[in-house]
Amino acid sequence: MAAPDSIGMQNITGSYTMNKDLSDDNESILSLQGVGFLMRKAMKIGTLTLNVTHTIDEDGNHTLATTAVPSGGFKGHTSARKLDGKQMQQKDFLFGECDVVPGVSKPSELEDEWLKEGWVEDLVFEETVENKKGGWKNHNCSGFRIVNGQKHYCNRSRVTTEKGKNETAMNVYNFAPLAA
């Protein structure tokens, strides 16, 4: 389902299920990030839902509380990110130990043309995730785009490695209100 007009970068609270027909294949990007063959195949078969609660404090700082729930009864991963441009540490079973810098940006200020193009609002959530042990960096932006004539929440990622490999992918999500 397309996101309604009431949902935008000032309020993205909702449930977002990956639309595999509209999303790019993520296998090559996951491979660069060191995700094993069997896990990549399982992820390709399954579906991911992001349950997001978005708040903005009195100073205008955005915080996202997200639970990523894979299909098949697997345990989800919950994170809370203050989008303040400050580095934080993250450790999970899929990507290991990473340095994460979450923030808010204007697409026009992004240097990467692939990440910059096509957003419908003048605000994106920008994040850099670096795994020094694995030798990769994921620079990604999330926001709303028009896909097949409808407004969808999307995430565009560029993963680069220390060995000079580079892959891009876009995930497109269908919107639903959060269950009460």
C-alpha positions in Angstrom: 0.0 0.0 0.0 1.2 3.5 -0.8 2.0 5.8 2.1 -0.9 8.4 2.7 -0.3 12.1 2.4 -0.4 12.3 6.3 2.8 10.2 6.4 6.1 12.0 5.6 9.5 12.8 6.9 8.0 14.7 9.9 6.0 11.6 10.9 6.9 8.2 9.5 5.4 6.2 12.3 3.9 3.1 10.8 4.6 -0.5 9.7 6.6 -0.9 6.5 6.8 -4.3 4.7 9.3 -4.8 2.0 7.8 -5.0 -1.5 10.1 -7.5 -3.2 8.6 -6.8 -6.6 9.6 -3.2 -6.4 12.9 -3.6 -4.5 16.3 -4.4 -5.9 17.9 -7.7 -5.3 20.1 -7.3 -2.2 22.2 -10.5 -2.4 25.3 -8.8 -3.8 25.2 -6.0 -1.3 24.7 -8.5 1.6 27.6 -10.6 0.2 29.9 -7.5 0.4 28.8 -7.1 4.0 30.0 -10.7 4.8 26.5 -12.2 5.1 26.8 -16.0 4.5 25.3 -17.8 1.5 22.6 -19.6 3.4 21.5 -16.5 5.3 21.4 -14.5 2.1 19.1 -17.2 0.5 16.9 -17.2 3.6 16.6 -13.4 3.5 15.7 -13.6 -0.2 12.8 -16.0 0.5 11.6 -14.2 3.6 10.0 -10.8 4.0 11.1 -8.0 6.3 8.7 -5.6 8.1 9.9 -2.5 9.9 7.7 -1.2 12.7 8.7 2.4 13.2 7.8 4.9 15.9 9.1 8.4 15.0 9.4 11.3 17.5 10.7 14.8 17.2 11.7 16.6 20.5 11.2 20.3 21.2 14.6 21.0 19.7 13.7 19.4 16.4 15.8 16.2 17.0 14.4 13.1 15.3 14.4 9.7 17.0 13.4 6.4 15.4 12.5 3.4 17.4 12.5 0.5 14.9 11.7 -3.2 15.2 12.8 -5.2 12.2 10.7 -8.4 12.0 11.6 -11.1 9.5 8.9 -13.5 8.3 9.0 -17.1 9.3 8.8 -16.6 13.1 12.4 -15.4 13.5 13.2 -13.0 16.3 13.2 -9.4 15.3 15.9 -6.8 16.0 15.0 -3.6 17.9 17.0 -0.4 17.7 16.5 3.2 18.8 18.4 5.9 16.9 18.7 9.5 17.7 19.4 11.1 14.3 21.9 13.6 15.6 25.0 12.9 13.5 26.9 11.4 16.4 28.7 8.1 16.1 27.4 5.1 18.1 28.3 1.5 18.3 26.0 -1.3 17.1 26.5 -5.1 17.4 24.1 -7.6 16.0 24.3 -11.2 14.7 24.0 -10.3 11.0 26.6 -7.5 10.6 28.8 -7.8 13.7 30.3 -4.8 15.4 29.8 -1.6 13.5 30.2 2.2 13.9 27.0 3.9 13.0 26.4 7.6 12.3 22.7 8.4 12.0 21.5 11.8 10.9 19.1 14.0 8.9 20.1 15.6 5.6 18.8 17.5 2.7 19.2 15.4 -0.5 20.6 18.4 -2.3 23.6 18.4 0.2 24.5 14.7 -0.5 27.7 14.1 -2.5 26.6 10.7 -3.9 24.4 11.3 -6.9 22.8 7.9 -6.6 21.8 8.6 -3.0 20.7 12.1 -3.8 18.2 11.6 -6.6 14.5 11.1 -6.6 13.3 12.0 -3.0 9.9 13.7 -2.8 10.7 15.7 0.3 13.6 17.9 1.1 14.7 15.7 4.0 16.1 12.2 4.2 17.4 10.1 7.1 21.1 9.5 6.3 23.2 6.8 7.9 26.7 5.5 7.6 27.5 2.1 8.9 31.1 0.9 9.0 32.4 -2.5 9.9 36.2 -2.1 10.2 36.8 -5.8 10.8 34.8 -6.7 7.7 36.3 -3.9 5.6 33.0 -2.4 4.4 31.0 0.8 4.7 27.2 1.2 4.0 26.1 4.8 3.2 22.3 4.8 3.0 19.4 7.2 2.9 15.7 6.6 3.7 12.7 8.7 2.8 9.8 8.8 0.4 9.9 8.3 -3.4 7.4 7.9 -6.1 7.6 4.3 -7.3 5.2 3.1 -10.1 3.1 6.2 -9.5 2.7 5.8 -5.8 4.5 7.2 -2.7 6.6 4.6 -0.9 9.1 4.6 2.0 12.4 3.6 0.4 16.0 3.0 1.5 18.8 3.4 -0.9 22.2 1.9 0.0 25.7 2.0 -1.4 28.1 -0.5 0.1 31.8 -0.1 -0.6 34.7 -2.3 0.5 38.4 -1.6 1.3 39.2 -3.6 -1.8 37.3 -1.2 -4.0 34.1 -3.2 -4.6 30.9 -1.1 -4.8 27.2 -2.2 -4.9 24.0 -0.3 -4.7 20.4 -1.4 -4.0 17.1 0.2 -3.2 14.4 -1.4 -0.9 10.8 -0.3 -1.4 8.3 -0.7 1.4 4.5 -0.8 1.6 2.9 1.2 4.4 0.3 0.1 7.0 -0.6 1.9 10.2 1.0 0.5 13.4 -1.3 -1.9 15.2 -2.7 -0.3 18.4 
